[in-house]
Amino acid sequence: MDAYFWQLPLLFAVGIIAGVLNVLAGGGSLLTLPLLIFMGLPSAVANGTNRIAIFCQNIFAIQGFRKRGVMPLELALLCTPPALLGSWVGANLAISLDDQQFNRLLALIMIGVLIFTAVDPMKRFRQEEVIFSVMRKAVLVVTFFGVGVYGGFVQAGVGFLVITALLVHGLDLVRINAIKVFVIFAYTFVALGVFIYHDQVNYSLGLALAAGNAIGGMLGPKLAVDKGHDWIKKVVSVTVLIFALKLLLF
């Protein structure tokens, strides 16, 4: 499908917003995926095209967090390999994505994360330095395999899963978001490769969206570090509520 003149600037603008949302919390793909489908792309192609933007966005987001000295690299490297394997599994499943099942699953995930962030049951365990035992590391490996499967399958909302997975280990949301962008960058490389192999990518629309997401990826780390944990928690809660209601009611 040829890109019409109005599609590219619109995707660029929406990409900026989605990029900031993805770095701060998650859910940016809930803006970009429907937009790509509205522009005439089949859901599988929209899913694959969106990965170009996610990949580019997280390159800049990683640089932003490293520049500000808040990238827990050792922990990020622990979480990445199982996510890579899971992403390959999930992306292969996504070739035959069922839109109705996707919407229902995503709405349930959003509501669950909203409740979790509102109640914050792990708040009393949050501390500056978290000691990861062998058992904690094993739990992270299994958890991030599941994160990779889901991220490779649909991507939209995976940030909320990563946040939940790391909150239970006592990390603050600034470091969580740094780990999140690193892991998502890595597994998106695998997922995008699967979509490209199956010819499920529109490059012109994907690059326009990627340009906007990249700018959002640069803005997101500054907001995350400047505003801190409590402010990001509010962004997470509001974002989840809006998107969950949209999925359930429209």
Contacts in CASP RR format, 6 or more apart in sequence:
PFRMAT RR
TARGET T0000
AUTHOR 0000-0000-0000
METHOD contacts of the structure
MODEL  1
MDAYFWQLPLLFAVGIIAGVLNVLAGGGSLLTLPLLIFMGLPSAVANGTN
RIAIFCQNIFAIQGFRKRGVMPLELALLCTPPALLGSWVGANLAISLDDQ
QFNRLLALIMIGVLIFTAVDPMKRFRQEEVIFSVMRKAVLVVTFFGVGVY
GGFVQAGVGFLVITALLVHGLDLVRINAIKVFVIFAYTFVALGVFIYHDQ
VNYSLGLALAAGNAIGGMLGPKLAVDKGHDWIKKVVSVTVLIFALKLLLF
1 39 0 8 1.000
1 40 0 8 1.000
1 41 0 8 1.000
1 202 0 8 1.000
1 205 0 8 1.000
2 204 0 8 1.000
3 202 0 8 1.000
3 204 0 8 1.000
3 205 0 8 1.000
3 208 0 8 1.000
7 39 0 8 1.000
7 205 0 8 1.000
7 208 0 8 1.000
8 204 0 8 1.000
8 205 0 8 1.000
8 208 0 8 1.000
9 208 0 8 1.000
10 35 0 8 1.000
11 32 0 8 1.000
11 35 0 8 1.000
11 36 0 8 1.000
11 205 0 8 1.000
11 206 0 8 1.000
11 208 0 8 1.000
11 209 0 8 1.000
11 212 0 8 1.000
12 208 0 8 1.000
12 209 0 8 1.000
12 211 0 8 1.000
12 212 0 8 1.000
13 212 0 8 1.000
14 31 0 8 1.000
14 32 0 8 1.000
14 35 0 8 1.000
14 209 0 8 1.000
14 212 0 8 1.000
15 31 0 8 1.000
15 32 0 8 1.000
15 53 0 8 1.000
15 209 0 8 1.000
15 211 0 8 1.000
15 212 0 8 1.000
15 213 0 8 1.000
15 215 0 8 1.000
15 216 0 8 1.000
16 212 0 8 1.000
16 213 0 8 1.000
16 215 0 8 1.000
16 216 0 8 1.000
16 219 0 8 1.000
17 28 0 8 1.000
17 31 0 8 1.000
17 216 0 8 1.000
18 27 0 8 1.000
18 28 0 8 1.000
18 29 0 8 1.000
18 31 0 8 1.000
18 32 0 8 1.000
18 53 0 8 1.000
18 57 0 8 1.000
18 209 0 8 1.000
18 212 0 8 1.000
18 213 0 8 1.000
18 216 0 8 1.000
19 28 0 8 1.000
19 53 0 8 1.000
19 57 0 8 1.000
19 212 0 8 1.000
19 213 0 8 1.000
19 215 0 8 1.000
19 216 0 8 1.000
19 217 0 8 1.000
19 219 0 8 1.000
19 220 0 8 1.000
20 216 0 8 1.000
20 217 0 8 1.000
20 219 0 8 1.000
20 220 0 8 1.000
20 223 0 8 1.000
21 27 0 8 1.000
21 28 0 8 1.000
21 31 0 8 1.000
21 235 0 8 1.000
21 239 0 8 1.000
22 28 0 8 1.000
22 29 0 8 1.000
22 54 0 8 1.000
22 57 0 8 1.000
22 61 0 8 1.000
22 159 0 8 1.000
22 181 0 8 1.000
22 184 0 8 1.000
22 213 0 8 1.000
22 217 0 8 1.000
23 57 0 8 1.000
23 61 0 8 1.000
23 177 0 8 1.000
23 181 0 8 1.000
23 216 0 8 1.000
23 217 0 8 1.000
23 219 0 8 1.000
23 220 0 8 1.000
23 221 0 8 1.000
23 223 0 8 1.000
23 224 0 8 1.000
24 177 0 8 1.000
24 220 0 8 1.000
24 223 0 8 1.000
24 224 0 8 1.000
24 232 0 8 1.000
24 235 0 8 1.000
24 236 0 8 1.000
25 159 0 8 1.000
25 160 0 8 1.000
25 163 0 8 1.000
25 232 0 8 1.000
25 235 0 8 1.000
25 236 0 8 1.000
25 239 0 8 1.000
25 240 0 8 1.000
26 157 0 8 1.000
26 158 0 8 1.000
26 159 0 8 1.000
26 160 0 8 1.000
26 163 0 8 1.000
26 236 0 8 1.000
26 239 0 8 1.000
27 156 0 8 1.000
27 157 0 8 1.000
27 159 0 8 1.000
27 160 0 8 1.000
27 239 0 8 1.000
27 243 0 8 1.000
28 156 0 8 1.000
28 157 0 8 1.000
29 50 0 8 1.000
29 54 0 8 1.000
29 155 0 8 1.000
29 156 0 8 1.000
29 157 0 8 1.000
30 106 0 8 1.000
30 156 0 8 1.000
30 157 0 8 1.000
30 243 0 8 1.000
30 246 0 8 1.000
30 247 0 8 1.000
32 50 0 8 1.000
32 53 0 8 1.000
32 209 0 8 1.000
32 213 0 8 1.000
33 46 0 8 1.000
33 47 0 8 1.000
33 50 0 8 1.000
33 155 0 8 1.000
33 156 0 8 1.000
36 45 0 8 1.000
36 46 0 8 1.000
36 49 0 8 1.000
36 50 0 8 1.000
36 202 0 8 1.000
36 205 0 8 1.000
36 209 0 8 1.000
37 43 0 8 1.000
37 46 0 8 1.000
39 205 0 8 1.000
41 49 0 8 1.000
41 202 0 8 1.000
41 205 0 8 1.000
43 97 0 8 1.000
43 99 0 8 1.000
44 94 0 8 1.000
44 95 0 8 1.000
44 96 0 8 1.000
44 97 0 8 1.000
44 195 0 8 1.000
44 198 0 8 1.000
44 200 0 8 1.000
45 200 0 8 1.000
45 201 0 8 1.000
45 202 0 8 1.000
47 94 0 8 1.000
47 97 0 8 1.000
47 154 0 8 1.000
47 155 0 8 1.000
47 195 0 8 1.000
47 200 0 8 1.000
48 94 0 8 1.000
48 191 0 8 1.000
48 192 0 8 1.000
48 195 0 8 1.000
48 200 0 8 1.000
48 201 0 8 1.000
49 200 0 8 1.000
49 201 0 8 1.000
49 202 0 8 1.000
49 203 0 8 1.000
49 205 0 8 1.000
49 206 0 8 1.000
49 209 0 8 1.000
50 155 0 8 1.000
50 206 0 8 1.000
50 209 0 8 1.000
51 155 0 8 1.000
51 188 0 8 1.000
51 191 0 8 1.000
51 192 0 8 1.000
51 195 0 8 1.000
51 201 0 8 1.000
52 192 0 8 1.000
52 201 0 8 1.000
52 203 0 8 1.000
52 206 0 8 1.000
52 207 0 8 1.000
52 209 0 8 1.000
52 210 0 8 1.000
53 206 0 8 1.000
53 209 0 8 1.000
53 210 0 8 1.000
53 212 0 8 1.000
53 213 0 8 1.000
54 155 0 8 1.000
54 184 0 8 1.000
54 188 0 8 1.000
54 213 0 8 1.000
55 185 0 8 1.000
55 188 0 8 1.000
55 189 0 8 1.000
55 192 0 8 1.000
55 210 0 8 1.000
56 210 0 8 1.000
56 211 0 8 1.000
56 213 0 8 1.000
56 214 0 8 1.000
57 210 0 8 1.000
57 212 0 8 1.000
57 213 0 8 1.000
57 214 0 8 1.000
57 216 0 8 1.000
57 217 0 8 1.000
58 181 0 8 1.000
58 182 0 8 1.000
58 184 0 8 1.000
58 185 0 8 1.000
58 188 0 8 1.000
58 217 0 8 1.000
59 185 0 8 1.000
59 214 0 8 1.000
60 214 0 8 1.000
60 215 0 8 1.000
60 216 0 8 1.000
60 217 0 8 1.000
60 218 0 8 1.000
61 181 0 8 1.000
61 185 0 8 1.000
61 217 0 8 1.000
61 218 0 8 1.000
61 220 0 8 1.000
61 221 0 8 1.000
62 71 0 8 1.000
62 178 0 8 1.000
62 181 0 8 1.000
62 182 0 8 1.000
62 185 0 8 1.000
63 218 0 8 1.000
64 218 0 8 1.000
64 221 0 8 1.000
64 222 0 8 1.000
65 71 0 8 1.000
65 177 0 8 1.000
65 178 0 8 1.000
65 181 0 8 1.000
65 182 0 8 1.000
65 221 0 8 1.000
65 224 0 8 1.000
65 225 0 8 1.000
67 221 0 8 1.000
68 221 0 8 1.000
68 222 0 8 1.000
68 225 0 8 1.000
70 174 0 8 1.000
70 175 0 8 1.000
70 178 0 8 1.000
70 225 0 8 1.000
71 178 0 8 1.000
71 179 0 8 1.000
71 182 0 8 1.000
72 171 0 8 1.000
72 175 0 8 1.000
72 178 0 8 1.000
72 179 0 8 1.000
73 182 0 8 1.000
75 132 0 8 1.000
75 140 0 8 1.000
75 179 0 8 1.000
76 178 0 8 1.000
76 179 0 8 1.000
76 182 0 8 1.000
76 183 0 8 1.000
78 132 0 8 1.000
78 137 0 8 1.000
78 140 0 8 1.000
78 141 0 8 1.000
79 140 0 8 1.000
79 141 0 8 1.000
79 144 0 8 1.000
79 147 0 8 1.000
79 179 0 8 1.000
79 183 0 8 1.000
80 144 0 8 1.000
80 182 0 8 1.000
80 183 0 8 1.000
80 186 0 8 1.000
80 187 0 8 1.000
81 141 0 8 1.000
82 141 0 8 1.000
82 142 0 8 1.000
82 144 0 8 1.000
82 145 0 8 1.000
82 146 0 8 1.000
82 148 0 8 1.000
83 144 0 8 1.000
83 145 0 8 1.000
83 146 0 8 1.000
83 147 0 8 1.000
83 148 0 8 1.000
83 183 0 8 1.000
83 186 0 8 1.000
83 187 0 8 1.000
84 148 0 8 1.000
84 186 0 8 1.000
84 187 0 8 1.000
84 190 0 8 1.000
85 145 0 8 1.000
85 148 0 8 1.000
86 145 0 8 1.000
86 146 0 8 1.000
86 148 0 8 1.000
86 149 0 8 1.000
86 152 0 8 1.000
86 187 0 8 1.000
87 148 0 8 1.000
87 149 0 8 1.000
87 151 0 8 1.000
87 152 0 8 1.000
87 187 0 8 1.000
87 188 0 8 1.000
87 190 0 8 1.000
87 191 0 8 1.000
88 152 0 8 1.000
88 190 0 8 1.000
88 191 0 8 1.000
88 194 0 8 1.000
89 148 0 8 1.000
89 149 0 8 1.000
89 152 0 8 1.000
90 148 0 8 1.000
90 149 0 8 1.000
90 150 0 8 1.000
90 151 0 8 1.000
90 152 0 8 1.000
90 153 0 8 1.000
90 191 0 8 1.000
91 152 0 8 1.000
91 153 0 8 1.000
91 190 0 8 1.000
91 191 0 8 1.000
91 193 0 8 1.000
91 194 0 8 1.000
91 195 0 8 1.000
92 194 0 8 1.000
93 149 0 8 1.000
93 153 0 8 1.000
94 152 0 8 1.000
94 153 0 8 1.000
94 154 0 8 1.000
94 191 0 8 1.000
94 194 0 8 1.000
94 195 0 8 1.000
95 194 0 8 1.000
95 195 0 8 1.000
95 198 0 8 1.000
95 200 0 8 1.000
97 153 0 8 1.000
97 154 0 8 1.000
102 154 0 8 1.000
103 247 0 8 1.000
104 247 0 8 1.000
105 154 0 8 1.000
106 154 0 8 1.000
106 156 0 8 1.000
106 157 0 8 1.000
106 243 0 8 1.000
106 247 0 8 1.000
107 244 0 8 1.000
107 247 0 8 1.000
107 248 0 8 1.000
109 157 0 8 1.000
109 160 0 8 1.000
109 161 0 8 1.000
110 157 0 8 1.000
110 160 0 8 1.000
110 240 0 8 1.000
110 241 0 8 1.000
110 243 0 8 1.000
110 244 0 8 1.000
110 247 0 8 1.000
111 240 0 8 1.000
111 244 0 8 1.000
113 160 0 8 1.000
113 161 0 8 1.000
113 163 0 8 1.000
113 164 0 8 1.000
113 236 0 8 1.000
113 240 0 8 1.000
114 237 0 8 1.000
114 240 0 8 1.000
114 241 0 8 1.000
114 244 0 8 1.000
116 164 0 8 1.000
116 167 0 8 1.000
117 163 0 8 1.000
117 233 0 8 1.000
117 236 0 8 1.000
117 237 0 8 1.000
117 240 0 8 1.000
118 237 0 8 1.000
120 167 0 8 1.000
120 233 0 8 1.000
122 167 0 8 1.000
122 168 0 8 1.000
122 170 0 8 1.000
125 170 0 8 1.000
126 167 0 8 1.000
126 170 0 8 1.000
126 171 0 8 1.000
126 172 0 8 1.000
127 170 0 8 1.000
130 169 0 8 1.000
130 170 0 8 1.000
130 171 0 8 1.000
132 140 0 8 1.000
132 169 0 8 1.000
136 169 0 8 1.000
140 165 0 8 1.000
140 169 0 8 1.000
143 165 0 8 1.000
144 165 0 8 1.000
144 183 0 8 1.000
147 158 0 8 1.000
147 161 0 8 1.000
147 162 0 8 1.000
147 165 0 8 1.000
147 183 0 8 1.000
148 158 0 8 1.000
148 187 0 8 1.000
150 158 0 8 1.000
150 161 0 8 1.000
151 158 0 8 1.000
151 161 0 8 1.000
151 184 0 8 1.000
151 187 0 8 1.000
151 191 0 8 1.000
152 158 0 8 1.000
152 187 0 8 1.000
152 188 0 8 1.000
152 190 0 8 1.000
152 191 0 8 1.000
152 194 0 8 1.000
155 188 0 8 1.000
155 191 0 8 1.000
158 184 0 8 1.000
159 180 0 8 1.000
159 184 0 8 1.000
160 236 0 8 1.000
160 240 0 8 1.000
162 176 0 8 1.000
162 179 0 8 1.000
162 180 0 8 1.000
162 183 0 8 1.000
162 184 0 8 1.000
163 173 0 8 1.000
163 176 0 8 1.000
163 177 0 8 1.000
163 180 0 8 1.000
163 236 0 8 1.000
166 176 0 8 1.000
166 179 0 8 1.000
166 180 0 8 1.000
167 173 0 8 1.000
167 176 0 8 1.000
171 179 0 8 1.000
172 228 0 8 1.000
172 229 0 8 1.000
173 224 0 8 1.000
173 228 0 8 1.000
173 229 0 8 1.000
173 232 0 8 1.000
173 233 0 8 1.000
173 236 0 8 1.000
174 224 0 8 1.000
174 225 0 8 1.000
174 228 0 8 1.000
174 229 0 8 1.000
174 232 0 8 1.000
177 221 0 8 1.000
177 224 0 8 1.000
177 232 0 8 1.000
178 221 0 8 1.000
178 224 0 8 1.000
181 217 0 8 1.000
192 201 0 8 1.000
195 201 0 8 1.000
224 232 0 8 1.000
END
